[in-house]
């Protein structure tokens, strides 16, 4: 597949960083992904945002919605 023409790539590579930050007397996990090819960095306020991004990048948005409905 050719990602340059809007098609889903067959391979993606990221450097993932995760860390905890204090929030309202508790801790929240934050994350960032750095694209290996472009060095573009994507920041995420929580793990749900990270997972949503990865689901979208892999064309799995509908599976994410179905998964969240089962856990609710």
C-alpha positions in Angstrom: 0.0 0.0 0.0 1.1 3.5 -0.6 0.7 5.9 2.4 1.6 8.9 0.3 -1.7 8.5 -1.6 -3.9 8.2 1.5 -3.8 4.4 1.6 -3.1 2.6 4.8 0.6 1.7 5.3 1.7 -1.8 5.9 4.3 -0.8 8.4 4.6 2.0 10.9 7.4 2.6 13.5 7.2 4.8 16.6 9.2 5.6 19.6 6.7 5.6 22.5 7.3 7.4 25.8 4.9 7.1 28.7 5.1 8.9 32.1 2.8 9.7 35.0 1.9 13.2 36.1 0.0 14.3 39.3 -3.7 15.1 38.6 -6.4 15.9 41.2 -4.6 14.0 44.0 -4.0 11.0 41.7 -1.7 10.3 38.7 -2.5 10.3 35.0 -0.5 8.5 32.4 0.7 10.7 29.5 2.3 9.5 26.3 4.0 10.6 23.2 4.8 8.9 19.9 7.7 9.9 17.7 7.5 8.8 14.1 10.7 7.1 13.2 10.7 8.1 9.6 9.7 11.8 10.1 10.6 12.5 13.7 7.1 14.1 14.1 6.0 13.9 17.7 2.4 13.3 18.7 1.4 14.0 22.4 -1.4 12.4 24.3 -3.1 13.6 27.5 -4.1 10.0 28.5 -3.7 6.4 27.4 -7.2 6.4 25.8 -6.1 9.2 23.4 -3.0 7.2 22.6 -5.0 4.1 21.8 -7.5 6.1 19.8 -4.7 7.5 17.6 -3.2 4.0 17.1 -6.6 2.6 16.2 -7.1 5.4 13.7 -3.7 4.9 12.2 -4.3 1.2 11.6 -7.9 1.7 10.4 -9.4 0.1 13.4 -11.7 2.9 14.6 -14.8 0.7 14.5 -13.2 -2.0 16.6 -12.2 0.5 19.2 -15.8 1.7 19.5 -17.1 -1.9 19.8 -14.5 -2.7 22.4 -15.4 0.4 24.5 -19.1 -0.5 24.4 -18.4 -4.0 25.7 -16.4 -2.6 28.6 -19.0 0.0 29.6 
